[in-house]
Amino acid sequence: MTGGKSCVVCKIVGLVVGLGALNWGLYGLFQTDLVASVFGLMTPGAKVVYAIVGLAGILKLISLCKCCPCQKGSCETK
C-alpha cells in the first residue's frame, strides 16, 4: 500500500481508515460521533460500520509490515 500505484482494495482501505480517523477527530473535538448520528447509537448498522472501520485499520497496520500482493516487485523489504 505504498507508492503511487495501488489496487482498488488498498484505495478502499485507505478511504475507510481516513473516514474512521475523521469520525474520531470529530468526536475528540466536538463530542460528535458521526456514525451514531447517521445510523443511531449502537444499532446494527452502526456496528457494521464500526466493524468495517476496524477491519480496515487492521489491514492498514498489516500493510506497514507486508506489501500488498498487487505490488509485486515494487516493494522494498522493511
N, C-alpha and C positions, 0 to 999 in steps of 0.2 A: 504494500500500500504506500509505496514511496515513488518519487519521480513524477514526471508529467503524465505518463500514460497509466491508466488503471482500469480495471474491469468494472462492469456495472455493479457487482456486489460490493466492491471496495468503495465506489462512489455512494451507494445507498447507505453503507455502514457509516461513512463519514458524515453524511447528511443527518442520519438519525442521532449519532453522537452529538453533533452540533446542536440539534434541536433539544436534546436532553440537557446539554450544558446551558442553553438559553433558558430552559424551564427552571433549572436550579439557580441561575443568576437572578431571574425574576423573583424567585422565592426568597433568595437571600437578601435582595434589596427592598422588595415591596411586600413580602409575605403573600405573594400571589402565585398559586400553583395553577399554571395554565392548563395542564391535563385535567385536573379536578374541575376547573371552571368549564371546560368543554364537555367532559364525559360524566362528571359527578364524582363525589368523594368515594373512592374505592369501589366503584361499580365494576362489573365485569369488563366493560370497555376500557376503563382506566387501568385495570390490572393488566390487560393485554398490552396496552401502550407501554406501561412501566416494564413489563417483561421484554418487549421488543427493544426498548432502550437499553436495558440491562444486557441483553444478548449482544447488541451492537457494541456496547462498551467492552465486553469480554473479547469479542473479535478484534476490536481496535487494539486492546492490550496485547493480544497474541501477535498482531502484526508488527509490534515493536521488536519481537524476537525472531519471528519467522516470516519469510517472504511469501506473498501471495503466489499460488501456482501459476497464475496467468502471467507473471513477470519473470518467467524462466530466463536465466542468463543475464538479467539486468540488475539483480540484487547482489550487493556485496555481502560477505559473511560478517555478522556482527559479533 
